[in-house]
Amino acid sequence: MYLLCFALRLGEYFILRTDQSFWGEAFVHKLAGIAVLFIAAWRLSVDGLGFRQRQGSRRLAQGLALGLTAFFIAYGAEFLMLACQGKEPSLKVYVSAYGAEDAVQRAPLFFLLCLAGNGVNVVMEEGMFRGLFQRLLERRYSFWISARVCSLLFGLWHIVGPMRNWLDGVDSLGSAAVQAAALAVTSALVGLKWALLTQRSGGLFLAMGDHFFNNTIVNLLHVTAAGQADPLLSLRVALAQTLSFLWVAWISARRRTENPIA
């Protein structure tokens, strides 16, 4: 199932290239992945996948709040660093990554497309990695082994972009390799965070809220300084993810000590 979804991802990135088109989002393979997800869950008798959860709206709101808190601190740190450099940072709201990396879109349609695309992405990735794969692996292995395997697969899932940049001649092999490694490691750690959130909350909605906020905020809220857009984007994202990961890991460790779970 992972190889099938990965092949669909490769096909969209290298052939359809919808993320470089008007749509600005590689959504076709994710819609196909949602179909694979529910067909596989039915055939393999995986009940619920984590989408059927009591107080799902409350958990979703908590996930959004987690993302908001982490990025509020990260944006503040970015502003402070740029201000100390005398670059007079400011915030701009627009949709990026439509048609080209530096494209700026402010029409309501593009905001709707951004929200819809991120919604599809979150349903597919959380349903597949923290829902289906995690539950299948836990039929044989412990939570921790299953979570590490799923997080590794989630990390590898994100190397396609740098791979395409190298093959398209946008980046050198060395630059693409560094980007791929950084994305894989960061995504794996974030995937582990969302696995912990899913385990502790008993469903996917808490992780989905955090996942959706993380993806959407970097598409919509931008920092400009000295004529540049998002000059410290990588640092901002890394700081936000590190803070939220450490908080979730600390909470999980405390609760695991009080109430051990295999």
C-alpha positions in Angstrom: 0.0 0.0 0.0 2.8 2.4 0.8 4.6 1.6 -2.5 1.3 2.1 -4.4 0.7 5.5 -2.8 4.4 6.4 -3.3 4.1 5.5 -7.0 1.0 7.7 -7.3 2.9 10.5 -5.6 5.8 10.2 -8.1 3.4 10.2 -11.0 1.8 13.4 -9.9 5.1 15.2 -9.1 6.9 14.1 -12.3 4.1 13.8 -14.8 1.0 15.8 -13.8 2.9 18.4 -11.8 -0.4 19.9 -10.4 1.6 21.7 -7.6 3.2 23.8 -10.4 -0.1 24.5 -12.1 -3.1 26.7 -11.3 -4.1 24.3 -8.5 -0.8 24.9 -6.6 -1.2 21.6 -4.7 -0.4 18.0 -5.5 -3.8 16.7 -4.5 -4.6 14.0 -7.1 -2.5 11.3 -5.5 -3.9 12.2 -2.1 -7.5 11.8 -3.3 -6.4 8.5 -4.7 -4.7 7.7 -1.4 -7.9 8.4 0.5 -9.7 5.8 -1.8 -6.9 3.3 -1.2 -7.1 4.0 2.5 -10.8 3.2 3.0 -10.7 0.2 0.6 -7.8 -1.2 2.4 -9.4 -0.6 5.8 -12.5 -2.4 4.7 -10.7 -5.3 3.2 -8.3 -5.7 6.2 -11.1 -5.2 8.8 -9.5 -2.1 10.3 -12.3 -0.4 12.2 -12.7 3.3 12.4 -9.1 4.4 11.5 -9.4 7.0 14.2 -11.9 9.2 12.3 -14.8 8.1 14.5 -14.0 9.8 17.8 -16.0 11.3 20.6 -15.4 15.0 21.0 -13.7 15.1 17.6 -14.4 18.8 17.2 -12.9 19.6 20.6 -9.7 17.5 19.7 -9.5 19.3 16.4 -9.6 22.7 18.1 -6.9 21.5 20.6 -4.7 20.5 17.7 -5.2 23.9 16.0 -4.4 25.6 19.3 -1.1 23.6 19.6 0.0 24.7 16.2 -1.1 28.3 16.9 0.9 28.4 20.1 4.1 26.9 18.6 4.0 29.2 15.5 3.1 32.3 17.6 6.4 31.8 19.4 8.3 31.0 16.2 7.0 34.0 14.3 7.9 36.2 17.3 11.4 34.8 17.4 11.8 35.4 13.6 10.5 39.0 13.9 13.0 39.7 16.7 16.0 38.3 14.8 15.1 40.3 11.7 14.5 43.4 13.7 17.9 43.1 15.4 19.4 42.9 11.9 17.7 46.2 11.1 15.5 44.7 8.3 12.2 46.0 9.6 10.0 42.8 9.2 6.3 42.9 8.5 3.5 40.4 8.0 1.7 39.8 4.7 -1.3 37.6 4.1 -1.5 35.9 0.7 -1.4 32.5 -0.8 2.0 31.3 -2.1 3.2 28.5 -4.3 0.5 28.8 -7.0 2.1 28.4 -10.4 5.6 29.4 -9.3 7.5 29.5 -6.1 7.3 33.3 -5.9 3.7 33.6 -7.0 1.4 35.7 -4.9 -2.3 35.2 -5.0 -4.9 37.2 -3.0 -8.1 36.2 -4.8 -10.6 34.4 -2.5 -10.6 31.4 -4.8 -7.0 30.7 -4.0 -7.6 30.9 -0.3 -10.3 28.3 -0.7 -8.1 26.1 -2.8 -5.3 26.3 -0.2 -7.7 25.3 2.6 -9.2 22.5 0.6 -5.9 21.2 -0.5 -4.5 21.1 3.0 -7.7 19.5 4.2 -7.3 16.7 1.7 -3.6 16.3 2.5 -4.3 16.0 6.3 -7.1 13.4 5.9 -4.9 11.3 3.6 -1.7 11.4 5.5 -3.1 11.1 9.0 -5.5 8.4 7.9 -2.8 6.5 6.1 0.2 6.9 8.4 -1.3 7.3 11.9 -4.5 5.5 11.1 -4.2 2.5 8.8 -0.4 1.7 8.9 -0.1 2.3 12.7 -3.1 0.0 13.4 -1.9 -2.7 11.1 1.5 -2.8 12.6 0.2 -2.8 16.2 -1.5 -6.1 15.4 2.0 -7.6 15.7 4.3 -5.0 17.3 4.2 -2.5 20.2 3.1 1.0 19.8 6.7 2.4 19.8 8.0 0.0 17.1 4.9 0.7 15.0 5.2 4.5 15.5 8.9 4.5 14.5 8.3 2.5 11.4 5.4 4.7 10.3 7.4 7.9 11.1 10.3 6.6 9.0 8.0 5.9 6.1 6.5 9.4 6.6 9.9 10.9 6.4 10.8 9.1 3.2 7.4 10.3 1.8 8.8 13.9 1.7 11.9 13.3 -0.4 10.1 13.5 -3.7 10.3 17.3 -4.0 14.1 17.6 -3.7 14.4 14.6 -6.0 12.4 16.4 -8.7 14.4 19.6 -8.2 17.6 17.7 -8.9 16.3 15.8 -11.9 14.8 19.1 -13.3 18.2 20.8 -12.9 16.9 23.3 -10.3 19.3 22.1 -7.6 22.6 20.3 -7.6 22.8 16.7 -6.4 24.5 17.8 -3.2 21.9 20.5 -2.4 19.0 18.2 -3.2 20.5 15.5 -1.0 20.9 17.9 1.9 17.3 19.1 1.5 16.0 15.6 1.2 17.8 14.5 4.3 16.6 17.5 6.3 13.0 17.0 5.1 13.1 13.2 5.9 14.4 13.7 9.4 12.1 16.6 10.2 9.1 14.9 8.8 9.9 11.7 10.7 10.1 13.5 14.0 6.9 15.4 13.3 5.3 12.1 12.3 6.3 10.6 15.7 4.8 13.7 17.4 1.5 13.1 15.6 1.6 9.4 16.5 1.9 10.3 20.2 -1.0 12.7 19.9 -3.1 10.0 18.2 -2.2 7.4 20.9 -3.0 9.7 23.8 -6.2 11.2 22.4 -7.6 7.9 21.1 -8.2 9.3 17.6 -6.8 11.3 14.7 -8.5 14.7 15.2 -5.9 16.2 17.6 -3.0 15.3 15.2 -5.1 16.5 12.2 -5.7 19.9 13.8 -2.0 20.4 14.4 -1.1 19.1 11.0 -3.6 21.3 9.2 -2.4 24.4 11.0 1.2 23.7 10.4 0.7 23.3 6.7 -1.7 26.2 6.2 0.0 28.9 8.2 3.2 28.8 6.1 1.1 29.1 2.9 -0.9 32.1 4.1 1.0 34.2 6.6 4.4 35.5 5.4 7.2 37.6 6.8 8.7 40.1 4.5 12.0 41.9 5.3 14.3 44.0 3.2 12.4 43.1 0.0 12.5 39.4 0.7 9.6 37.1 1.5 10.1 34.5 4.3 13.9 34.8 4.5 13.9 32.7 7.7 11.1 30.3 6.8 13.2 27.1 7.5 14.2 28.5 10.9 10.6 29.4 11.8 9.3 26.0 10.9 12.1 24.2 12.6 11.6 26.2 15.8 7.8 25.7 15.8 8.1 22.0 15.2 10.8 21.5 17.8 8.9 23.4 20.5 5.7 21.4 19.9 7.5 18.1 19.6 9.3 18.7 22.9 6.0 19.6 24.6 4.2 16.6 23.3 7.1 14.3 24.2 7.2 15.7 27.7 3.5 15.3 28.3 3.6 11.8 26.8 6.5 10.8 29.1 4.8 12.1 32.2 1.6 10.2 31.4 3.4 7.1 30.4 5.2 7.1 33.8 1.8 7.6 35.6 0.0 5.0 33.4 2.4 2.8 31.4 1.3 1.8 27.9 3.0 -0.9 25.9 
